Amino acid sequence: MNRTVTLDLPAELLDQASEVAQQSGRTLAAILAAWLQSGAASEEAKILTPGAQYPIYTPYGDAGAGEVLHRLLREAKAEQEKAAQDQQ
């Protein structure tokens, strides 16, 4: 069952998605859904802590802050995996 969600997207992202939709002959909704599904299936999405809430936007950060957070989360996961292997 489909559900409707309203998102405020950066103009650059929307322009990029619109261009892909036009070039591929697919709808904008189909492109955005495909991108979301792809992101949800990625390894990066799997390192998030279940039950934790992660803001998508904060007035205190930007894309650079998001990249730093992402790197730190990957490093923390790698350290956890190494510690688990060391205990075995």
C-alpha positions as CSV (number, residue, x, y, z in Angstrom):
1,M,0.0,0.0,0.0
2,N,1.4,3.4,-1.0
3,R,1.4,6.3,1.5
4,T,1.9,9.9,0.9
5,V,4.9,11.8,2.5
6,T,5.7,15.4,2.1
7,L,9.4,16.3,2.0
8,D,11.2,19.6,1.8
9,L,14.1,18.9,-0.5
10,P,17.1,21.0,-1.5
11,A,16.5,22.6,-4.9
12,E,19.7,21.0,-6.2
13,L,18.5,17.5,-5.3
14,L,15.1,18.1,-6.8
15,D,16.7,19.4,-10.0
16,Q,18.9,16.4,-10.2
17,A,16.0,14.0,-9.6
18,S,13.9,15.9,-12.2
19,E,16.7,15.6,-14.8
20,V,17.0,11.9,-14.2
21,A,13.3,11.4,-14.4
22,Q,13.1,13.3,-17.7
23,Q,16.1,11.5,-19.2
24,S,14.8,8.1,-18.1
25,G,11.1,8.7,-19.0
26,R,10.1,7.8,-15.4
27,T,8.1,10.0,-13.0
28,L,9.8,12.1,-10.4
29,A,8.0,10.1,-7.7
30,A,9.5,6.8,-9.1
31,I,13.0,8.3,-9.2
32,L,12.8,9.5,-5.6
33,A,11.3,6.2,-4.4
34,A,14.1,4.3,-6.1
35,W,16.8,6.5,-4.5
36,L,15.2,6.1,-1.1
37,Q,15.0,2.3,-1.5
38,S,18.6,2.2,-2.7
39,G,19.7,4.3,0.3
40,A,17.7,2.2,2.7
41,A,19.4,-1.0,1.4
42,S,22.9,0.5,1.7
43,E,25.5,-0.6,4.2
44,E,25.6,2.9,5.6
45,A,21.9,2.8,6.5
46,K,22.5,-0.5,8.4
47,I,25.0,1.0,10.8
48,L,22.4,3.3,12.4
49,T,21.4,2.4,15.9
50,P,17.9,0.8,16.0
51,G,15.5,3.0,17.9
52,A,17.7,6.1,17.7
53,Q,16.4,9.3,16.2
54,Y,18.6,11.0,13.6
55,P,17.8,14.5,12.4
56,I,17.9,14.9,8.6
57,Y,18.5,18.6,9.0
58,T,19.8,20.8,11.7
59,P,20.4,24.5,11.7
60,Y,23.7,23.8,13.4
61,G,25.1,21.7,10.5
62,D,25.2,21.2,6.8
63,A,26.4,18.6,4.3
64,G,29.9,18.9,5.7
65,A,28.7,18.2,9.2
66,G,26.7,15.3,7.9
67,E,29.8,13.8,6.2
68,V,31.8,14.1,9.4
69,L,29.0,12.4,11.4
70,H,28.8,9.7,8.8
71,R,32.5,9.1,9.0
72,L,32.4,8.9,12.8
73,L,29.6,6.4,12.7
74,R,31.5,4.2,10.3
75,E,34.6,4.4,12.4
76,A,32.6,3.6,15.6
77,K,31.1,0.6,13.9
78,A,34.5,-0.6,12.7
79,E,35.9,-0.3,16.2
80,Q,32.9,-2.2,17.6
81,E,33.5,-5.0,15.1
82,K,37.2,-5.1,15.9
83,A,36.5,-5.3,19.6
84,A,34.0,-8.1,19.0
85,Q,36.6,-10.1,16.9
86,D,39.3,-9.5,19.6
87,Q,37.0,-11.0,22.2
88,Q,36.6,-14.2,20.2
